[in-house]
Amino acid sequence: MILSMTGYGKGTASNGKWNVDTEVKSINSRYLEVFIKYPPVLATKEYEIRELVKSKIKRGKLNLSIQIKKNGFEDEA
């Protein structure tokens, strides 16, 4: 049973060529508000990312940050 909507999470995924770092912060809110910071390369995927979040989270204020690194170069929001 979830008792609070306040939380923080951080994750990293890598396939050898790309590294993706994500950070999620949430606070209690009556409605769902999603704020996403992402690199320009993900601009065409914003709708899909937002819909994925909406399918998992029903309410709260959520801040999602995504960073992508390739071969030592960083593309960050």
GIQUIBEL-V82711 format. One record per pair of residues at least 12 apart in sequence whose ideal C-beta (glycine too) atoms are under 8 Angstrom apart, sorted by the first residue. I is the first residue (numbers start at 0). J is the second residue. Records with the same first field share a line. If there is no record, write none. Layout:
I->J + J
This chain:
3->27
4->25 + 26 + 27 + 28 + 58 + 59
5->25 + 26 + 27
6->23 + 24 + 25
7->22 + 23 + 24 + 25
8->22 + 23
9->21 + 22 + 23
16->69 + 70
17->67 + 68 + 69
18->67 + 68 + 69
19->65 + 66 + 67 + 68
20->65 + 66 + 68
21->63 + 64 + 65 + 66
22->63 + 64
23->61 + 62 + 63 + 64
24->61 + 62
25->56 + 59 + 60 + 61 + 62
26->59 + 60
27->59 + 60
28->58 + 59 + 60
29->58
30->58
31->53 + 56 + 57 + 58 + 59 + 61
32->59 + 60 + 61
33->49 + 52 + 53 + 56 + 61 + 63
34->60 + 61 + 62 + 63
35->48 + 49 + 52 + 63 + 64 + 65
36->62 + 63 + 64 + 65 + 76
37->64 + 65 + 76
38->65 + 66 + 67 + 74 + 75 + 76
39->74
40->67 + 74
41->65 + 67
48->63 + 65
64->76
